[in-house]
Each structure stands twice: as structure tokens, then as C-alpha cells.
Amino acid sequence: MRRLIVSNVMSLDGFFEGPNHEFNWFTPDEEFLDYAKDMLRSVDTILFGRRTYEHMAAYWPTAPRDEIADKMNSLPKVVVSSTLKKVEWNNSTLVTGDIAKEISRLKQKPGKDSVIFGSAKLASFLLEAGLIDEYRVILAPLLLGCGNPLFGDVKKQLRLKLDTTKQLRSGVALLYFRKAG
């Protein structure tokens, strides 16, 4: 069975984006880009919520060509939304019904792992539904002071186990968690 991985950046005070959904506070360096390339090589599907999908679909099709852009544009994308009527970015499929059932079905299919980038509400919902196998927090060494919390939509206590850590030269820490027990 394929795994579902979440990979999200978070400030030290727990925010994944600023109060107006801005993400300009995180500056990827070469080491982080190597992590991103490795992640994209290890998956064959990307999942997005509506807001992240719209942001990514506005950027990647016209982004400068490199390995990351090629993967972002070519990999199949599953978009979860109750408001979108269609998705037009290359290899995108819209899921509007029973999200947990659809993602569970996706996990049963043969293939590589799947990943969620951004999409904190979707990730929190799937985390509570028990469908996330690994949660990668990319902890940035800065305080935003305000914004949208990464785990703001988690409504019940969930125990996770820290599996692996890696510190980048920039001070960013990669924290790999899985379900406890």
C-alpha cells in the first residue's frame, strides 16, 4: 500500500503562512531544493486543497524549467475542493465527494507514495481521519508573530512519533513524524 506524506513549512511559532496567505517569509536554499527534488522523485501523486492548488497552478506552468518545475507540471495532481467546478492544470483531477473515501482508495492503488504540499486544512482533516502516514515539518528558524497555524484545524489530540531529523545549514530543521503506536 502506498503511503500518504505531508510536507509543510512552519515557522517556529507554528504558522505555515502569514495572515494574508503570504509565503514570502520562507526562502529556499540549495539544500532545501535538494530535499524538494528528492521528495518529488519519491512520489507519483500530489494532493492539494483549493487555495494551494490555485496558487501552484498560477505559478508552475510558467515557472523557469528545471527538475522541480518539470515534476510539478507532469505529476498527477488530486485537488480536493467543494467550490471548484473544474481544474485545468496538467494532470489534475478534482475530488468533491467523500474525501476520506477517495483518498483511502488512492492509497490502495499500486504506485509510489503520494504527498500533500501546503493545504493545511486538507492535511489536518486527513490526519484526523488516520490517512496520513508521515508528516514532515520543515521548521524555519523564525517567528512570524501572526498568521495561519499549520495545525489550526486539528480538533482532537493525536500522538505522533518523531522518526528522523535533519538540520540544514540555513538552520531549517526537517522533522519526520509518523503516527504513534
Secondary structure as a PSIPRED ss2 file (coil, helix, strand):
# PSIPRED VFORMAT (PSIPRED V4.0)

   1 M C   1.000  0.000  0.000
   2 R C   1.000  0.000  0.000
   3 R C   1.000  0.000  0.000
   4 L E   0.000  0.000  1.000
   5 I E   0.000  0.000  1.000
   6 V E   0.000  0.000  1.000
   7 S E   0.000  0.000  1.000
   8 N E   0.000  0.000  1.000
   9 V E   0.000  0.000  1.000
  10 M E   0.000  0.000  1.000
  11 S E   0.000  0.000  1.000
  12 L C   1.000  0.000  0.000
  13 D C   1.000  0.000  0.000
  14 G C   1.000  0.000  0.000
  15 F E   0.000  0.000  1.000
  16 F E   0.000  0.000  1.000
  17 E E   0.000  0.000  1.000
  18 G C   1.000  0.000  0.000
  19 P C   1.000  0.000  0.000
  20 N C   1.000  0.000  0.000
  21 H C   1.000  0.000  0.000
  22 E C   1.000  0.000  0.000
  23 F C   1.000  0.000  0.000
  24 N C   1.000  0.000  0.000
  25 W C   1.000  0.000  0.000
  26 F C   1.000  0.000  0.000
  27 T C   1.000  0.000  0.000
  28 P C   1.000  0.000  0.000
  29 D C   1.000  0.000  0.000
  30 E H   0.000  1.000  0.000
  31 E H   0.000  1.000  0.000
  32 F H   0.000  1.000  0.000
  33 L H   0.000  1.000  0.000
  34 D H   0.000  1.000  0.000
  35 Y H   0.000  1.000  0.000
  36 A H   0.000  1.000  0.000
  37 K H   0.000  1.000  0.000
  38 D H   0.000  1.000  0.000
  39 M H   0.000  1.000  0.000
  40 L H   0.000  1.000  0.000
  41 R H   0.000  1.000  0.000
  42 S C   1.000  0.000  0.000
  43 V E   0.000  0.000  1.000
  44 D E   0.000  0.000  1.000
  45 T E   0.000  0.000  1.000
  46 I E   0.000  0.000  1.000
  47 L E   0.000  0.000  1.000
  48 F E   0.000  0.000  1.000
  49 G E   0.000  0.000  1.000
  50 R H   0.000  1.000  0.000
  51 R H   0.000  1.000  0.000
  52 T H   0.000  1.000  0.000
  53 Y H   0.000  1.000  0.000
  54 E H   0.000  1.000  0.000
  55 H H   0.000  1.000  0.000
  56 M H   0.000  1.000  0.000
  57 A H   0.000  1.000  0.000
  58 A H   0.000  1.000  0.000
  59 Y H   0.000  1.000  0.000
  60 W H   0.000  1.000  0.000
  61 P H   0.000  1.000  0.000
  62 T H   0.000  1.000  0.000
  63 A C   1.000  0.000  0.000
  64 P C   1.000  0.000  0.000
  65 R C   1.000  0.000  0.000
  66 D C   1.000  0.000  0.000
  67 E H   0.000  1.000  0.000
  68 I H   0.000  1.000  0.000
  69 A H   0.000  1.000  0.000
  70 D H   0.000  1.000  0.000
  71 K H   0.000  1.000  0.000
  72 M H   0.000  1.000  0.000
  73 N H   0.000  1.000  0.000
  74 S H   0.000  1.000  0.000
  75 L C   1.000  0.000  0.000
  76 P C   1.000  0.000  0.000
  77 K E   0.000  0.000  1.000
  78 V E   0.000  0.000  1.000
  79 V E   0.000  0.000  1.000
  80 V E   0.000  0.000  1.000
  81 S C   1.000  0.000  0.000
  82 S C   1.000  0.000  0.000
  83 T C   1.000  0.000  0.000
  84 L C   1.000  0.000  0.000
  85 K C   1.000  0.000  0.000
  86 K C   1.000  0.000  0.000
  87 V C   1.000  0.000  0.000
  88 E C   1.000  0.000  0.000
  89 W C   1.000  0.000  0.000
  90 N C   1.000  0.000  0.000
  91 N C   1.000  0.000  0.000
  92 S E   0.000  0.000  1.000
  93 T E   0.000  0.000  1.000
  94 L E   0.000  0.000  1.000
  95 V E   0.000  0.000  1.000
  96 T C   1.000  0.000  0.000
  97 G C   1.000  0.000  0.000
  98 D C   1.000  0.000  0.000
  99 I H   0.000  1.000  0.000
 100 A H   0.000  1.000  0.000
 101 K H   0.000  1.000  0.000
 102 E H   0.000  1.000  0.000
 103 I H   0.000  1.000  0.000
 104 S H   0.000  1.000  0.000
 105 R H   0.000  1.000  0.000
 106 L H   0.000  1.000  0.000
 107 K H   0.000  1.000  0.000
 108 Q H   0.000  1.000  0.000
 109 K C   1.000  0.000  0.000
 110 P C   1.000  0.000  0.000
 111 G C   1.000  0.000  0.000
 112 K C   1.000  0.000  0.000
 113 D E   0.000  0.000  1.000
 114 S E   0.000  0.000  1.000
 115 V E   0.000  0.000  1.000
 116 I E   0.000  0.000  1.000
 117 F E   0.000  0.000  1.000
 118 G C   1.000  0.000  0.000
 119 S C   1.000  0.000  0.000
 120 A H   0.000  1.000  0.000
 121 K H   0.000  1.000  0.000
 122 L H   0.000  1.000  0.000
 123 A H   0.000  1.000  0.000
 124 S H   0.000  1.000  0.000
 125 F H   0.000  1.000  0.000
 126 L H   0.000  1.000  0.000
 127 L H   0.000  1.000  0.000
 128 E H   0.000  1.000  0.000
 129 A C   1.000  0.000  0.000
 130 G C   1.000  0.000  0.000
 131 L C   1.000  0.000  0.000
 132 I C   1.000  0.000  0.000
 133 D C   1.000  0.000  0.000
 134 E E   0.000  0.000  1.000
 135 Y E   0.000  0.000  1.000
 136 R E   0.000  0.000  1.000
 137 V E   0.000  0.000  1.000
 138 I E   0.000  0.000  1.000
 139 L E   0.000  0.000  1.000
 140 A E   0.000  0.000  1.000
 141 P C   1.000  0.000  0.000
 142 L C   1.000  0.000  0.000
 143 L C   1.000  0.000  0.000
 144 L C   1.000  0.000  0.000
 145 G C   1.000  0.000  0.000
 146 C C   1.000  0.000  0.000
 147 G C   1.000  0.000  0.000
 148 N E   0.000  0.000  1.000
 149 P E   0.000  0.000  1.000
 150 L C   1.000  0.000  0.000
 151 F C   1.000  0.000  0.000
 152 G C   1.000  0.000  0.000
 153 D C   1.000  0.000  0.000
 154 V C   1.000  0.000  0.000
 155 K C   1.000  0.000  0.000
 156 K C   1.000  0.000  0.000
 157 Q C   1.000  0.000  0.000
 158 L C   1.000  0.000  0.000
 159 R C   1.000  0.000  0.000
 160 L E   0.000  0.000  1.000
 161 K E   0.000  0.000  1.000
 162 L E   0.000  0.000  1.000
 163 D E   0.000  0.000  1.000
 164 T E   0.000  0.000  1.000
 165 T E   0.000  0.000  1.000
 166 K E   0.000  0.000  1.000
 167 Q E   0.000  0.000  1.000
 168 L C   1.000  0.000  0.000
 169 R C   1.000  0.000  0.000
 170 S C   1.000  0.000  0.000
 171 G C   1.000  0.000  0.000
 172 V C   1.000  0.000  0.000
 173 A E   0.000  0.000  1.000
 174 L E   0.000  0.000  1.000
 175 L E   0.000  0.000  1.000
 176 Y E   0.000  0.000  1.000
 177 F E   0.000  0.000  1.000
 178 R E   0.000  0.000  1.000
 179 K E   0.000  0.000  1.000
 180 A C   1.000  0.000  0.000
 181 G C   1.000  0.000  0.000
